[in-house]
Amino acid sequence: MSKKKAFALRINEDMLKAIEKWAGDEFRSTNGQIEWMLMQSLKQAKRNPKQEDRTTDESDS
């Protein structure tokens, strides 16, 4: 599992309310919905984040 980094996000109140409603409709947290939205945008732009090399992680344990 990749590490998550916390950061502050300033967002318009109306936009946040719309995202919160969408998240509820999809049974996700607001944070989870924003992550999903960002991932969809990255995929659409063909800028997917690189996958971690799982073999390295497993051999380190």
N, CA, C and O atoms as CSV, one atom per row, in Angstrom:
chain,resi,resn,atom,element,x,y,z
A,1,MET,N,N,0.840,-1.177,0.000
A,1,MET,CA,C,0.000,0.000,0.000
A,1,MET,C,C,0.885,1.240,0.000
A,1,MET,O,O,1.851,1.313,0.759
A,2,SER,N,N,0.566,2.198,-0.833
A,2,SER,CA,C,1.371,3.413,-0.901
A,2,SER,C,C,1.094,4.314,0.295
A,2,SER,O,O,0.012,4.295,0.882
A,3,LYS,N,N,2.099,5.096,0.631
A,3,LYS,CA,C,1.957,6.022,1.747
A,3,LYS,C,C,1.085,7.188,1.320
A,3,LYS,O,O,1.078,7.573,0.151
A,4,LYS,N,N,0.351,7.748,2.268
A,4,LYS,CA,C,-0.480,8.909,1.991
A,4,LYS,C,C,0.124,10.110,2.687
A,4,LYS,O,O,0.641,10.008,3.800
A,5,LYS,N,N,0.051,11.240,2.024
A,5,LYS,CA,C,0.604,12.471,2.558
A,5,LYS,C,C,-0.543,13.452,2.781
A,5,LYS,O,O,-1.346,13.689,1.878
A,6,ALA,N,N,-0.618,14.011,3.961
A,6,ALA,CA,C,-1.661,14.978,4.283
A,6,ALA,C,C,-1.244,16.370,3.822
A,6,ALA,O,O,-0.072,16.738,3.899
A,7,PHE,N,N,-2.217,17.134,3.344
A,7,PHE,CA,C,-1.964,18.529,3.000
A,7,PHE,C,C,-3.283,19.293,3.068
A,7,PHE,O,O,-4.361,18.712,2.947
A,8,ALA,N,N,-3.177,20.597,3.263
A,8,ALA,CA,C,-4.366,21.442,3.349
A,8,ALA,C,C,-4.881,21.750,1.948
A,8,ALA,O,O,-4.100,21.982,1.025
A,9,LEU,N,N,-6.185,21.750,1.802
A,9,LEU,CA,C,-6.801,22.057,0.518
A,9,LEU,C,C,-7.819,23.168,0.729
A,9,LEU,O,O,-8.767,23.015,1.499
A,10,ARG,N,N,-7.619,24.265,0.051
A,10,ARG,CA,C,-8.591,25.356,0.101
A,10,ARG,C,C,-9.536,25.153,-1.068
A,10,ARG,O,O,-9.105,25.022,-2.213
A,11,ILE,N,N,-10.835,25.129,-0.768
A,11,ILE,CA,C,-11.815,24.840,-1.805
A,11,ILE,C,C,-13.059,25.692,-1.575
A,11,ILE,O,O,-13.449,25.948,-0.436
A,12,ASN,N,N,-13.656,26.113,-2.640
A,12,ASN,CA,C,-14.885,26.891,-2.584
A,12,ASN,C,C,-15.959,26.109,-1.826
A,12,ASN,O,O,-16.112,24.904,-2.028
A,13,GLU,N,N,-16.697,26.789,-0.960
A,13,GLU,CA,C,-17.703,26.121,-0.117
A,13,GLU,C,C,-18.762,25.401,-0.940
A,13,GLU,O,O,-19.152,24.285,-0.598
A,14,ASP,N,N,-19.233,26.020,-2.016
A,14,ASP,CA,C,-20.257,25.382,-2.851
A,14,ASP,C,C,-19.714,24.137,-3.546
A,14,ASP,O,O,-20.421,23.139,-3.691
A,15,MET,N,N,-18.447,24.202,-3.977
A,15,MET,CA,C,-17.821,23.046,-4.616
A,15,MET,C,C,-17.690,21.908,-3.609
A,15,MET,O,O,-17.957,20.751,-3.936
A,16,LEU,N,N,-17.281,22.233,-2.390
A,16,LEU,CA,C,-17.139,21.212,-1.365
A,16,LEU,C,C,-18.482,20.560,-1.059
A,16,LEU,O,O,-18.554,19.341,-0.910
A,17,LYS,N,N,-19.532,21.343,-0.965
A,17,LYS,CA,C,-20.872,20.784,-0.708
A,17,LYS,C,C,-21.278,19.819,-1.826
A,17,LYS,O,O,-21.854,18.764,-1.562
A,18,ALA,N,N,-20.975,20.185,-3.069
A,18,ALA,CA,C,-21.304,19.311,-4.208
A,18,ALA,C,C,-20.512,18.009,-4.132
A,18,ALA,O,O,-21.049,16.936,-4.406
A,19,ILE,N,N,-19.237,18.102,-3.760
A,19,ILE,CA,C,-18.400,16.900,-3.633
A,19,ILE,C,C,-18.881,16.033,-2.481
A,19,ILE,O,O,-18.924,14.809,-2.606
A,20,GLU,N,N,-19.244,16.651,-1.362
A,20,GLU,CA,C,-19.768,15.891,-0.219
A,20,GLU,C,C,-21.048,15.151,-0.595
A,20,GLU,O,O,-21.236,13.999,-0.201
A,21,LYS,N,N,-21.928,15.801,-1.353
A,21,LYS,CA,C,-23.172,15.146,-1.791
A,21,LYS,C,C,-22.859,13.983,-2.710
A,21,LYS,O,O,-23.427,12.902,-2.557
A,22,TRP,N,N,-21.966,14.187,-3.660
A,22,TRP,CA,C,-21.565,13.141,-4.595
A,22,TRP,C,C,-20.942,11.978,-3.836
A,22,TRP,O,O,-21.232,10.818,-4.129
A,23,ALA,N,N,-20.087,12.281,-2.863
A,23,ALA,CA,C,-19.451,11.240,-2.052
A,23,ALA,C,C,-20.504,10.406,-1.333
A,23,ALA,O,O,-20.430,9.177,-1.323
A,24,GLY,N,N,-21.474,11.071,-0.736
A,24,GLY,CA,C,-22.549,10.357,-0.045
A,24,GLY,C,C,-23.337,9.459,-0.991
A,24,GLY,O,O,-23.694,8.335,-0.638
A,25,ASP,N,N,-23.606,9.958,-2.191
A,25,ASP,CA,C,-24.337,9.170,-3.194
A,25,ASP,C,C,-23.558,7.924,-3.605
A,25,ASP,O,O,-24.152,6.906,-3.958
A,26,GLU,N,N,-22.225,8.005,-3.558
A,26,GLU,CA,C,-21.359,6.898,-3.960
A,26,GLU,C,C,-20.865,6.068,-2.774
A,26,GLU,O,O,-20.053,5.159,-2.945
A,27,PHE,N,N,-21.357,6.384,-1.570
A,27,PHE,CA,C,-20.955,5.688,-0.337
A,27,PHE,C,C,-19.451,5.790,-0.093
A,27,PHE,O,O,-18.809,4.820,0.308
A,28,ARG,N,N,-18.901,6.976,-0.340
A,28,ARG,CA,C,-17.486,7.243,-0.089
A,28,ARG,C,C,-17.373,8.382,0.910
A,28,ARG,O,O,-18.317,9.147,1.107
A,29,SER,N,N,-16.210,8.486,1.537
A,29,SER,CA,C,-15.905,9.668,2.339
A,29,SER,C,C,-15.606,10.812,1.373
A,29,SER,O,O,-15.338,10.584,0.194
A,30,THR,N,N,-15.655,12.023,1.872
A,30,THR,CA,C,-15.309,13.169,1.031
A,30,THR,C,C,-13.876,13.044,0.538
A,30,THR,O,O,-13.595,13.284,-0.636
A,31,ASN,N,N,-12.974,12.670,1.431
A,31,ASN,CA,C,-11.577,12.485,1.041
A,31,ASN,C,C,-11.455,11.398,-0.032
A,31,ASN,O,O,-10.746,11.576,-1.022
A,32,GLY,N,N,-12.139,10.289,0.168
A,32,GLY,CA,C,-12.110,9.206,-0.806
A,32,GLY,C,C,-12.656,9.642,-2.158
A,32,GLY,O,O,-12.152,9.230,-3.202
A,33,GLN,N,N,-13.685,10.475,-2.131
A,33,GLN,CA,C,-14.261,10.973,-3.381
A,33,GLN,C,C,-13.277,11.876,-4.113
A,33,GLN,O,O,-13.128,11.776,-5.331
A,34,ILE,N,N,-12.610,12.751,-3.381
A,34,ILE,CA,C,-11.622,13.639,-4.003
A,34,ILE,C,C,-10.476,12.826,-4.586
A,34,ILE,O,O,-10.014,13.112,-5.691
A,35,GLU,N,N,-10.009,11.806,-3.852
A,35,GLU,CA,C,-8.945,10.932,-4.375
A,35,GLU,C,C,-9.407,10.237,-5.648
A,35,GLU,O,O,-8.654,10.158,-6.619
A,36,TRP,N,N,-10.634,9.736,-5.653
A,36,TRP,CA,C,-11.184,9.053,-6.828
A,36,TRP,C,C,-11.252,10.010,-8.015
A,36,TRP,O,O,-10.883,9.653,-9.133
A,37,MET,N,N,-11.728,11.234,-7.760
A,37,MET,CA,C,-11.838,12.233,-8.819
A,37,MET,C,C,-10.463,12.566,-9.405
A,37,MET,O,O,-10.303,12.673,-10.621
A,38,LEU,N,N,-9.483,12.725,-8.526
A,38,LEU,CA,C,-8.127,13.023,-8.990
A,38,LEU,C,C,-7.569,11.865,-9.815
A,38,LEU,O,O,-6.937,12.089,-10.847
A,39,MET,N,N,-7.796,10.634,-9.370
A,39,MET,CA,C,-7.297,9.468,-10.105
A,39,MET,C,C,-7.958,9.380,-11.484
A,39,MET,O,O,-7.293,9.062,-12.470
A,40,GLN,N,N,-9.260,9.659,-11.557
A,40,GLN,CA,C,-9.946,9.642,-12.848
A,40,GLN,C,C,-9.343,10.683,-13.786
A,40,GLN,O,O,-9.157,10.418,-14.974
A,41,SER,N,N,-9.043,11.850,-13.262
A,41,SER,CA,C,-8.431,12.906,-14.073
A,41,SER,C,C,-7.041,12.504,-14.544
A,41,SER,O,O,-6.679,12.750,-15.695
A,42,LEU,N,N,-6.265,11.889,-13.665
A,42,LEU,CA,C,-4.928,11.429,-14.041
A,42,LEU,C,C,-5.003,10.360,-15.131
A,42,LEU,O,O,-4.224,10.389,-16.083
A,43,LYS,N,N,-5.933,9.423,-14.997
A,43,LYS,CA,C,-6.089,8.372,-16.012
A,43,LYS,C,C,-6.490,8.969,-17.354
A,43,LYS,O,O,-5.959,8.589,-18.398
A,44,GLN,N,N,-7.430,9.906,-17.316
A,44,GLN,CA,C,-7.909,10.528,-18.545
A,44,GLN,C,C,-6.787,11.278,-19.257
A,44,GLN,O,O,-6.728,11.303,-20.486
A,45,ALA,N,N,-5.909,11.882,-18.482
A,45,ALA,CA,C,-4.779,12.623,-19.052
A,45,ALA,C,C,-3.578,11.719,-19.327
A,45,ALA,O,O,-2.521,12.191,-19.745
A,46,LYS,N,N,-3.749,10.408,-19.088
A,46,LYS,CA,C,-2.672,9.423,-19.259
A,46,LYS,C,C,-1.442,9.806,-18.430
A,46,LYS,O,O,-0.308,9.764,-18.907
A,47,ARG,N,N,-1.703,10.176,-17.191
A,47,ARG,CA,C,-0.637,10.548,-16.258
A,47,ARG,C,C,-0.768,9.731,-14.971
A,47,ARG,O,O,-0.573,10.249,-13.871
A,48,ASN,N,N,-1.101,8.448,-15.126
A,48,ASN,CA,C,-1.250,7.575,-13.958
A,48,ASN,C,C,0.014,7.582,-13.117
A,48,ASN,O,O,1.121,7.588,-13.656
A,49,PRO,N,N,-0.144,7.583,-11.792
A,49,PRO,CA,C,1.057,7.471,-10.954
A,49,PRO,C,C,1.703,6.108,-11.167
A,49,PRO,O,O,1.015,5.125,-11.445
A,50,LYS,N,N,3.024,6.052,-11.037
A,50,LYS,CA,C,3.737,4.781,-11.209
A,50,LYS,C,C,3.361,3.827,-10.087
A,50,LYS,O,O,3.227,4.232,-8.933
A,51,GLN,N,N,3.194,2.560,-10.434
A,51,GLN,CA,C,2.902,1.527,-9.439
A,51,GLN,C,C,4.183,1.172,-8.697
A,51,GLN,O,O,5.264,1.138,-9.286
A,52,GLU,N,N,4.052,0.909,-7.406
A,52,GLU,CA,C,5.214,0.504,-6.614
A,52,GLU,C,C,5.657,-0.895,-7.011
A,52,GLU,O,O,4.833,-1.716,-7.413
A,53,ASP,N,N,6.939,-1.169,-6.902
A,53,ASP,CA,C,7.474,-2.503,-7.168
A,53,ASP,C,C,7.204,-3.362,-5.937
A,53,ASP,O,O,7.918,-3.250,-4.940
A,54,ARG,N,N,6.200,-4.204,-5.993
A,54,ARG,CA,C,5.776,-5.000,-4.838
A,54,ARG,C,C,6.809,-6.061,-4.457
A,54,ARG,O,O,6.896,-6.432,-3.286
A,55,THR,N,N,7.585,-6.550,-5.408
A,55,THR,CA,C,8.570,-7.576,-5.089
A,55,THR,C,C,9.629,-7.020,-4.139
A,55,THR,O,O,10.109,-7.731,-3.256
A,56,THR,N,N,9.991,-5.750,-4.319
A,56,THR,CA,C,10.971,-5.126,-3.431
A,56,THR,C,C,10.405,-5.031,-2.011
A,56,THR,O,O,11.113,-5.308,-1.043
A,57,ASP,N,N,9.135,-4.641,-1.882
A,57,ASP,CA,C,8.500,-4.520,-0.576
A,57,ASP,C,C,8.454,-5.876,0.144
A,57,ASP,O,O,8.723,-5.967,1.342
A,58,GLU,N,N,8.109,-6.919,-0.608
A,58,GLU,CA,C,7.972,-8.247,0.008
A,58,GLU,C,C,9.327,-8.808,0.436
A,58,GLU,O,O,9.419,-9.471,1.470
A,59,SER,N,N,10.382,-8.551,-0.345
A,59,SER,CA,C,11.687,-9.109,-0.007
A,59,SER,C,C,12.331,-8.379,1.160
A,59,SER,O,O,13.234,-8.919,1.800
A,60,ASP,N,N,11.887,-7.166,1.448
A,60,ASP,CA,C,12.439,-6.391,2.553
A,60,ASP,C,C,11.953,-6.872,3.909
A,60,ASP,O,O,12.591,-6.587,4.922
A,61,SER,N,N,10.822,-7.606,3.955
A,61,SER,CA,C,10.272,-8.008,5.257
A,61,SER,C,C,10.950,-9.196,5.868
A,61,SER,O,O,10.576,-9.626,6.959
